[in-house]
Amino acid sequence: MSDQQPVNFGFKKVTPTEKTALVGDVFKRVARRYDVMNDLMSLGTHRIFKRMVIQMSGLRPGHTVLDLAGGTGDMSALFAQAVGDTGNVVLTDLNAEMMQVGRDRLLDEGCAQVDFVRAPAEALPFSDNTFDCACVSFGLRNFTDKDLALRELLRVLKPAAALLVLEFSKPENPALNAAYSVFQSLWPGAGQAIAGDSEPYKYLVESIRVHPDQRALKQMFEDAGFTDTSYHNLVGGVAAIHRGCKPV
């Protein structure tokens, strides 16, 4: 993507280079409080959603899985349980501060089968047909070029392997959507009180609101080359799990 083509950083239009830097700064600022705020903002439901991703992944002992935008490592810890000692989890993220939190967590939990690779989603340093499964959990909306990232994910997956994207989405019931908007309006204040910084959580709310809805993201999967695409709404569409497979 050319620097001349603007992209969304929340409600702002910026160049791709600027977005990469701005997103990096957001997560640098919240890395140490990221998990606490996740529990607060989701009322703990994100942990249930992530276990649903594991159930939908089809992973077995010995498999290799890519946890893209894996950050603080909670998905990688779950994947490590699924693939066992003979498997491998590759936690990949662009943000060094988030990855350090994840590395410390996973070492403390004894997850020796997790490797850490710092890289952008749009230029993955892996060979074609490497992974039995790939996942992006609450990270896709932060990518500078979502379409390119999806094509890269397709490339590194093995034939018939699945990509699962867990992401905030759009409630389909107007009343729920209105209530959710009110709830979101509390997040910047909570971020100031708990993490000492409201701006990252203002960006979070904006990034959710400009993220493609369920049908649009499903179409993006198909445009990237995925087949057997589907999505599953969670809490009426507050979040959704999208799934697609690499053609055989």
Phi and psi in degrees as GROMACS dihedral restraints (atoms count N, CA, C in turn):
[ dihedral_restraints ]
;  ai    aj    ak    al  type     phi  dphi    fc
    3     4     5     6     1   -73.3    20    10
    4     5     6     7     1   148.4    20    10
    6     7     8     9     1   -64.5    20    10
    7     8     9    10     1   -12.7    20    10
    9    10    11    12     1   -82.2    20    10
   10    11    12    13     1   -10.6    20    10
   12    13    14    15     1   -99.1    20    10
   13    14    15    16     1   112.0    20    10
   15    16    17    18     1   -69.4    20    10
   16    17    18    19     1   151.0    20    10
   18    19    20    21     1  -129.9    20    10
   19    20    21    22     1   167.2    20    10
   21    22    23    24     1   -82.8    20    10
   22    23    24    25     1   130.8    20    10
   24    25    26    27     1  -120.1    20    10
   25    26    27    28     1    93.5    20    10
   27    28    29    30     1    62.6    20    10
   28    29    30    31     1  -130.4    20    10
   30    31    32    33     1   -87.3    20    10
   31    32    33    34     1    -4.3    20    10
   33    34    35    36     1   -89.7    20    10
   34    35    36    37     1   153.6    20    10
   36    37    38    39     1  -103.5    20    10
   37    38    39    40     1   124.8    20    10
   39    40    41    42     1  -136.7    20    10
   40    41    42    43     1   169.8    20    10
   42    43    44    45     1   -75.6    20    10
   43    44    45    46     1   158.4    20    10
   45    46    47    48     1   -54.9    20    10
   46    47    48    49     1   -41.1    20    10
   48    49    50    51     1   -62.1    20    10
   49    50    51    52     1   -42.4    20    10
   51    52    53    54     1   -64.5    20    10
   52    53    54    55     1   -40.9    20    10
   54    55    56    57     1   -62.5    20    10
   55    56    57    58     1   -45.1    20    10
   57    58    59    60     1   -56.2    20    10
   58    59    60    61     1   -44.1    20    10
   60    61    62    63     1   -68.3    20    10
   61    62    63    64     1   -42.4    20    10
   63    64    65    66     1   -66.1    20    10
   64    65    66    67     1   -43.4    20    10
   66    67    68    69     1   -63.0    20    10
   67    68    69    70     1   -41.0    20    10
   69    70    71    72     1   -58.6    20    10
   70    71    72    73     1   -41.2    20    10
   72    73    74    75     1   -66.7    20    10
   73    74    75    76     1   -39.2    20    10
   75    76    77    78     1   -55.7    20    10
   76    77    78    79     1   -50.2    20    10
   78    79    80    81     1   -78.4    20    10
   79    80    81    82     1   -24.4    20    10
   81    82    83    84     1   -63.2    20    10
   82    83    84    85     1   -39.5    20    10
   84    85    86    87     1   -72.7    20    10
   85    86    87    88     1   -28.1    20    10
   87    88    89    90     1  -108.3    20    10
   88    89    90    91     1     0.8    20    10
   90    91    92    93     1   -51.8    20    10
   91    92    93    94     1   -46.4    20    10
   93    94    95    96     1   -73.6    20    10
   94    95    96    97     1   -20.5    20    10
   96    97    98    99     1  -112.2    20    10
   97    98    99   100     1     8.2    20    10
   99   100   101   102     1   -59.4    20    10
  100   101   102   103     1   -47.6    20    10
  102   103   104   105     1   -70.6    20    10
  103   104   105   106     1   -37.1    20    10
  105   106   107   108     1   -61.3    20    10
  106   107   108   109     1   -44.4    20    10
  108   109   110   111     1   -68.7    20    10
  109   110   111   112     1   -34.8    20    10
  111   112   113   114     1   -59.2    20    10
  112   113   114   115     1   -45.4    20    10
  114   115   116   117     1   -61.8    20    10
  115   116   117   118     1   -40.8    20    10
  117   118   119   120     1   -68.3    20    10
  118   119   120   121     1   -48.7    20    10
  120   121   122   123     1   -71.3    20    10
  121   122   123   124     1   -27.3    20    10
  123   124   125   126     1  -100.5    20    10
  124   125   126   127     1     0.6    20    10
  126   127   128   129     1    54.8    20    10
  127   128   129   130     1    32.7    20    10
  129   130   131   132     1    84.7    20    10
  130   131   132   133     1    -6.0    20    10
  132   133   134   135     1   -71.1    20    10
  133   134   135   136     1   -20.8    20    10
  135   136   137   138     1   -61.1    20    10
  136   137   138   139     1   -27.7    20    10
  138   139   140   141     1   -68.7    20    10
  139   140   141   142     1   -37.4    20    10
  141   142   143   144     1   -67.5    20    10
  142   143   144   145     1   -43.9    20    10
  144   145   146   147     1   -58.4    20    10
  145   146   147   148     1   -42.2    20    10
  147   148   149   150     1   -67.6    20    10
  148   149   150   151     1   -33.9    20    10
  150   151   152   153     1   -69.7    20    10
  151   152   153   154     1   -29.9    20    10
  153   154   155   156     1   -66.3    20    10
  154   155   156   157     1   -37.2    20    10
  156   157   158   159     1   -59.7    20    10
  157   158   159   160     1   -44.6    20    10
  159   160   161   162     1   -58.7    20    10
  160   161   162   163     1   -44.2    20    10
  162   163   164   165     1   -63.5    20    10
  163   164   165   166     1   -32.3    20    10
  165   166   167   168     1   -86.0    20    10
  166   167   168   169     1    -8.6    20    10
  168   169   170   171     1   -76.4    20    10
  169   170   171   172     1   -28.0    20    10
  171   172   173   174     1    72.9    20    10
  172   173   174   175     1    15.1    20    10
  174   175   176   177     1   -69.7    20    10
  175   176   177   178     1   146.5    20    10
  177   178   179   180     1  -132.0    20    10
  178   179   180   181     1   162.5    20    10
  180   181   182   183     1   -53.5    20    10
  181   182   183   184     1   135.7    20    10
  183   184   185   186     1    95.8    20    10
  184   185   186   187     1   -10.8    20    10
  186   187   188   189     1   -74.8    20    10
  187   188   189   190     1   161.6    20    10
  189   190   191   192     1  -115.2    20    10
  190   191   192   193     1   129.0    20    10
  192   193   194   195     1  -130.0    20    10
  193   194   195   196     1   142.1    20    10
  195   196   197   198     1  -101.4    20    10
  196   197   198   199     1   120.4    20    10
  198   199   200   201     1  -104.1    20    10
  199   200   201   202     1    90.3    20    10
  201   202   203   204     1   -84.6    20    10
  202   203   204   205     1   138.1    20    10
  204   205   206   207     1    59.4    20    10
  205   206   207   208     1    40.1    20    10
  207   208   209   210     1   -72.2    20    10
  208   209   210   211     1   -17.7    20    10
  210   211   212   213     1    49.3    20    10
  211   212   213   214     1  -115.7    20    10
  213   214   215   216     1   -83.4    20    10
  214   215   216   217     1     3.0    20    10
  216   217   218   219     1    88.4    20    10
  217   218   219   220     1     8.9    20    10
  219   220   221   222     1   -68.5    20    10
  220   221   222   223     1   -36.5    20    10
  222   223   224   225     1   -68.8    20    10
  223   224   225   226     1   -41.1    20    10
  225   226   227   228     1   -60.9    20    10
  226   227   228   229     1   -36.1    20    10
  228   229   230   231     1   -62.9    20    10
  229   230   231   232     1   -40.5    20    10
  231   232   233   234     1   -69.1    20    10
  232   233   234   235     1   -41.3    20    10
  234   235   236   237     1   -62.4    20    10
  235   236   237   238     1   -39.3    20    10
  237   238   239   240     1   -59.1    20    10
  238   239   240   241     1   -38.9    20    10
  240   241   242   243     1   -64.2    20    10
  241   242   243   244     1   -37.7    20    10
  243   244   245   246     1   -71.8    20    10
  244   245   246   247     1   -38.7    20    10
  246   247   248   249     1   -91.5    20    10
  247   248   249   250     1   -14.4    20    10
  249   250   251   252     1    71.0    20    10
  250   251   252   253     1  -174.0    20    10
  252   253   254   255     1   -66.9    20    10
  253   254   255   256     1   -23.8    20    10
  255   256   257   258     1   -88.9    20    10
  256   257   258   259     1    -6.3    20    10
  258   259   260   261     1   -96.1    20    10
  259   260   261   262     1  -175.5    20    10
  261   262   263   264     1  -146.6    20    10
  262   263   264   265     1   134.6    20    10
  264   265   266   267     1  -116.3    20    10
  265   266   267   268     1   131.0    20    10
  267   268   269   270     1  -113.5    20    10
  268   269   270   271     1   105.5    20    10
  270   271   272   273     1   -85.4    20    10
  271   272   273   274     1   118.1    20    10
  273   274   275   276     1  -121.2    20    10
  274   275   276   277     1   132.6    20    10
  276   277   278   279     1  -155.1    20    10
  277   278   279   280     1   159.0    20    10
  279   280   281   282     1   -94.3    20    10
  280   281   282   283     1   -16.7    20    10
  282   283   284   285     1   -97.4    20    10
  283   284   285   286     1   113.7    20    10
  285   286   287   288     1   -64.1    20    10
  286   287   288   289     1   -37.6    20    10
  288   289   290   291     1   -66.7    20    10
  289   290   291   292     1   -43.3    20    10
  291   292   293   294     1   -62.9    20    10
  292   293   294   295     1   -42.7    20    10
  294   295   296   297     1   -65.2    20    10
  295   296   297   298     1   -33.8    20    10
  297   298   299   300     1   -65.8    20    10
  298   299   300   301     1   -40.4    20    10
  300   301   302   303     1   -61.1    20    10
  301   302   303   304     1   -44.1    20    10
  303   304   305   306     1   -64.0    20    10
  304   305   306   307     1   -42.6    20    10
  306   307   308   309     1   -60.8    20    10
  307   308   309   310     1   -45.9    20    10
  309   310   311   312     1   -61.4    20    10
  310   311   312   313     1   -43.3    20    10
  312   313   314   315     1   -62.3    20    10
  313   314   315   316     1   -49.4    20    10
  315   316   317   318     1   -70.8    20    10
  316   317   318   319     1   -33.6    20    10
  318   319   320   321     1   -64.5    20    10
  319   320   321   322     1   -41.0    20    10
  321   322   323   324     1   -62.3    20    10
  322   323   324   325     1   -32.3    20    10
  324   325   326   327     1   -88.3    20    10
  325   326   327   328     1    -0.6    20    10
  327   328   329   330     1    74.4    20    10
  328   329   330   331     1    26.2    20    10
  330   331   332   333     1   -85.7    20    10
  331   332   333   334     1    79.8    20    10
  333   334   335   336     1   -74.9    20    10
  334   335   336   337     1   -15.8    20    10
  336   337   338   339     1   -89.9    20    10
  337   338   339   340     1    13.3    20    10
  339   340   341   342     1  -103.1    20    10
  340   341   342   343     1   124.9    20    10
  342   343   344   345     1  -103.4    20    10
  343   344   345   346     1   156.1    20    10
  345   346   347   348     1  -122.3    20    10
  346   347   348   349     1   127.1    20    10
  348   349   350   351     1  -133.1    20    10
  349   350   351   352     1   122.0    20    10
  351   352   353   354     1   -90.7    20    10
  352   353   354   355     1   118.6    20    10
  354   355   356   357     1  -165.6    20    10
  355   356   357   358     1   152.8    20    10
  357   358   359   360     1   -76.8    20    10
  358   359   360   361     1   149.6    20    10
  360   361   362   363     1   -63.0    20    10
  361   362   363   364     1   -26.2    20    10
  363   364   365   366     1   -84.7    20    10
  364   365   366   367     1    -5.2    20    10
  366   367   368   369     1  -147.7    20    10
  367   368   369   370     1    72.3    20    10
  369   370   371   372     1   -74.4    20    10
  370   371   372   373     1   132.0    20    10
  372   373   374   375     1   -87.2    20    10
  373   374   375   376     1    47.0    20    10
  375   376   377   378     1  -125.8    20    10
  376   377   378   379     1   152.8    20    10
  378   379   380   381     1   -71.5    20    10
  379   380   381   382     1   160.3    20    10
  381   382   383   384     1   -58.4    20    10
  382   383   384   385     1   148.3    20    10
  384   385   386   387     1    58.2    20    10
  385   386   387   388     1    46.7    20    10
  387   388   389   390     1   -96.6    20    10
  388   389   390   391     1   -39.3    20    10
  390   391   392   393     1  -108.6    20    10
  391   392   393   394     1   144.2    20    10
  393   394   395   396     1   -81.1    20    10
  394   395   396   397     1   -15.0    20    10
  396   397   398   399     1  -166.1    20    10
  397   398   399   400     1   151.7    20    10
  399   400   401   402     1  -136.6    20    10
  400   401   402   403     1   151.0    20    10
  402   403   404   405     1  -142.4    20    10
  403   404   405   406     1   143.1    20    10
  405   406   407   408     1  -126.7    20    10
  406   407   408   409     1   116.7    20    10
  408   409   410   411     1  -111.8    20    10
  409   410   411   412     1   109.8    20    10
  411   412   413   414     1    53.5    20    10
  412   413   414   415     1    41.9    20    10
  414   415   416   417     1  -133.0    20    10
  415   416   417   418     1   -20.9    20    10
  417   418   419   420     1   -59.3    20    10
  418   419   420   421     1   -37.9    20    10
  420   421   422   423     1   -66.6    20    10
  421   422   423   424     1   -16.7    20    10
  423   424   425   426     1   -90.4    20    10
  424   425   426   427     1    -7.6    20    10
  426   427   428   429     1   -68.6    20    10
  427   428   429   430     1   144.0    20    10
  429   430   431   432     1   -67.8    20    10
  430   431   432   433     1   -42.3    20    10
  432   433   434   435     1  -131.5    20    10
  433   434   435   436     1    93.5    20    10
  435   436   437   438     1   -62.0    20    10
  436   437   438   439     1   -40.8    20    10
  438   439   440   441     1   -63.7    20    10
  439   440   441   442     1   -43.8    20    10
  441   442   443   444     1   -65.9    20    10
  442   443   444   445     1   -39.9    20    10
  444   445   446   447     1   -61.8    20    10
  445   446   447   448     1   -41.0    20    10
  447   448   449   450     1   -64.2    20    10
  448   449   450   451     1   -38.9    20    10
  450   451   452   453     1   -66.6    20    10
  451   452   453   454     1   -37.0    20    10
  453   454   455   456     1   -65.5    20    10
  454   455   456   457     1   -40.7    20    10
  456   457   458   459     1   -62.7    20    10
  457   458   459   460     1   -42.2    20    10
  459   460   461   462     1   -59.0    20    10
  460   461   462   463     1   -43.4    20    10
  462   463   464   465     1   -61.1    20    10
  463   464   465   466     1   -43.6    20    10
  465   466   467   468     1   -84.5    20    10
  466   467   468   469     1   -10.6    20    10
  468   469   470   471     1   -78.4    20    10
  469   470   471   472     1   150.2    20    10
  471   472   473   474     1   -74.1    20    10
  472   473   474   475     1   155.2    20    10
  474   475   476   477     1   -54.3    20    10
  475   476   477   478     1   135.5    20    10
  477   478   479   480     1    76.7    20    10
  478   479   480   481     1    -4.3    20    10
  480   481   482   483     1   -74.5    20    10
  481   482   483   484     1   155.7    20    10
  483   484   485   486     1  -105.4    20    10
  484   485   486   487     1   144.5    20    10
  486   487   488   489     1  -106.2    20    10
  487   488   489   490     1   132.1    20    10
  489   490   491   492     1  -121.1    20    10
  490   491   492   493     1   128.3    20    10
  492   493   494   495     1  -120.0    20    10
  493   494   495   496     1   113.2    20    10
  495   496   497   498     1   -97.9    20    10
  496   497   498   499     1   121.7    20    10
  498   499   500   501     1  -152.7    20    10
  499   500   501   502     1   153.1    20    10
  501   502   503   504     1   -55.7    20    10
  502   503   504   505     1   146.8    20    10
  504   505   506   507     1  -141.5    20    10
  505   506   507   508     1  -151.8    20    10
  507   508   509   510     1  -119.4    20    10
  508   509   510   511     1   115.8    20    10
  510   511   512   513     1   -57.6    20    10
  511   512   513   514     1   135.3    20    10
  513   514   515   516     1   -89.1    20    10
  514   515   516   517     1   -15.3    20    10
  516   517   518   519     1   -93.7    20    10
  517   518   519   520     1   124.7    20    10
  519   520   521   522     1   -57.6    20    10
  520   521   522   523     1   -38.3    20    10
  522   523   524   525     1   -66.4    20    10
  523   524   525   526     1   -42.5    20    10
  525   526   527   528     1   -64.4    20    10
  526   527   528   529     1   -40.5    20    10
  528   529   530   531     1   -61.7    20    10
  529   530   531   532     1   -41.5    20    10
  531   532   533   534     1   -65.3    20    10
  532   533   534   535     1   -43.9    20    10
  534   535   536   537     1   -64.6    20    10
  535   536   537   538     1   -38.9    20    10
  537   538   539   540     1   -65.4    20    10
  538   539   540   541     1   -37.6    20    10
  540   541   542   543     1   -63.0    20    10
  541   542   543   544     1   -39.9    20    10
  543   544   545   546     1   -63.7    20    10
  544   545   546   547     1   -43.2    20    10
  546   547   548   549     1   -62.0    20    10
  547   548   549   550     1   -42.8    20    10
  549   550   551   552     1   -61.2    20    10
  550   551   552   553     1   -33.3    20    10
  552   553   554   555     1   -64.3    20    10
  553   554   555   556     1   -16.3    20    10
  555   556   557   558     1   -84.0    20    10
  556   557   558   559     1   -16.7    20    10
  558   559   560   561     1   -64.1    20    10
  559   560   561   562     1   -44.4    20    10
  561   562   563   564     1   -59.6    20    10
  562   563   564   565     1   -40.1    20    10
  564   565   566   567     1   -64.8    20    10
  565   566   567   568     1   -39.4    20    10
  567   568   569   570     1   -66.3    20    10
  568   569   570   571     1   -38.2    20    10
  570   571   572   573     1   -62.4    20    10
  571   572   573   574     1   -39.2    20    10
  573   574   575   576     1   -65.3    20    10
  574   575   576   577     1   -42.3    20    10
  576   577   578   579     1   -71.3    20    10
  577   578   579   580     1   -38.9    20    10
  579   580   581   582     1   -97.3    20    10
  580   581   582   583     1   -42.7    20    10
  582   583   584   585     1  -102.0    20    10
  583   584   585   586     1    -6.5    20    10
  585   586   587   588     1    74.7    20    10
  586   587   588   589     1    20.5    20    10
  588   589   590   591     1  -159.0    20    10
  589   590   591   592     1   118.1    20    10
  591   592   593   594     1   -91.7    20    10
  592   593   594   595     1   -26.4    20    10
  594   595   596   597     1   -60.1    20    10
  595   596   597   598     1   -43.4    20    10
  597   598   599   600     1   -59.2    20    10
  598   599   600   601     1   -31.2    20    10
  600   601   602   603     1   -84.4    20    10
  601   602   603   604     1   -23.3    20    10
  603   604   605   606     1   -65.8    20    10
  604   605   606   607     1   -43.8    20    10
  606   607   608   609     1   -61.2    20    10
  607   608   609   610     1   -41.6    20    10
  609   610   611   612     1   -56.2    20    10
  610   611   612   613     1   -48.7    20    10
  612   613   614   615     1   -60.6    20    10
  613   614   615   616     1   -45.7    20    10
  615   616   617   618     1   -64.4    20    10
  616   617   618   619     1   -40.1    20    10
  618   619   620   621     1   -65.8    20    10
  619   620   621   622     1   -33.2    20    10
  621   622   623   624     1   -67.4    20    10
  622   623   624   625     1   -40.7    20    10
  624   625   626   627     1   -72.6    20    10
  625   626   627   628     1   -25.0    20    10
  627   628   629   630     1   -98.4    20    10
  628   629   630   631     1    -1.9    20    10
  630   631   632   633     1   -71.1    20    10
  631   632   633   634     1   144.7    20    10
  633   634   635   636     1   -57.2    20    10
  634   635   636   637     1   144.7    20    10
  636   637   638   639     1   -74.6    20    10
  637   638   639   640     1  -178.8    20    10
  639   640   641   642     1   -57.4    20    10
  640   641   642   643     1   -48.3    20    10
  642   643   644   645     1   -68.4    20    10
  643   644   645   646     1   -38.4    20    10
  645   646   647   648     1   -65.4    20    10
  646   647   648   649     1   -40.7    20    10
  648   649   650   651     1   -68.7    20    10
  649   650   651   652     1   -37.7    20    10
  651   652   653   654     1   -59.2    20    10
  652   653   654   655     1   -41.4    20    10
  654   655   656   657     1   -65.4    20    10
  655   656   657   658     1   -36.8    20    10
  657   658   659   660     1   -63.2    20    10
  658   659   660   661     1   -39.5    20    10
  660   661   662   663     1   -57.4    20    10
  661   662   663   664     1   -47.7    20    10
  663   664   665   666     1   -67.1    20    10
  664   665   666   667     1   -39.3    20    10
  666   667   668   669     1   -62.9    20    10
  667   668   669   670     1   -31.9    20    10
  669   670   671   672     1   -75.9    20    10
  670   671   672   673     1   -15.5    20    10
  672   673   674   675     1   115.3    20    10
  673   674   675   676     1     2.6    20    10
  675   676   677   678     1   -75.9    20    10
  676   677   678   679     1   149.8    20    10
  678   679   680   681     1  -119.2    20    10
  679   680   681   682     1   172.6    20    10
  681   682   683   684     1    51.2    20    10
  682   683   684   685     1    43.3    20    10
  684   685   686   687     1   -78.7    20    10
  685   686   687   688     1   145.4    20    10
  687   688   689   690     1  -158.9    20    10
  688   689   690   691     1   166.2    20    10
  690   691   692   693     1  -141.9    20    10
  691   692   693   694     1   152.6    20    10
  693   694   695   696     1  -127.1    20    10
  694   695   696   697     1   114.9    20    10
  696   697   698   699     1   -70.5    20    10
  697   698   699   700     1   143.1    20    10
  699   700   701   702     1  -122.0    20    10
  700   701   702   703     1   132.1    20    10
  702   703   704   705     1    51.6    20    10
  703   704   705   706     1    51.0    20    10
  705   706   707   708     1    69.0    20    10
  706   707   708   709     1    16.1    20    10
  708   709   710   711     1   104.7    20    10
  709   710   711   712     1     3.4    20    10
  711   712   713   714     1   -56.7    20    10
  712   713   714   715     1   -38.6    20    10
  714   715   716   717     1  -136.4    20    10
  715   716   717   718     1   168.6    20    10
  717   718   719   720     1  -151.4    20    10
  718   719   720   721     1   151.1    20    10
  720   721   722   723     1  -107.8    20    10
  721   722   723   724     1   117.6    20    10
  723   724   725   726     1   -97.6    20    10
  724   725   726   727     1   141.9    20    10
  726   727   728   729     1  -135.8    20    10
  727   728   729   730     1   138.4    20    10
  729   730   731   732     1  -150.4    20    10
  730   731   732   733     1   157.3    20    10
  732   733   734   735     1  -119.8    20    10
  733   734   735   736     1   150.6    20    10
  735   736   737   738     1   -76.4    20    10
  736   737   738   739     1   133.3    20    10
  738   739   740   741     1   -58.3    20    10
  739   740   741   742     1   147.1    20    10
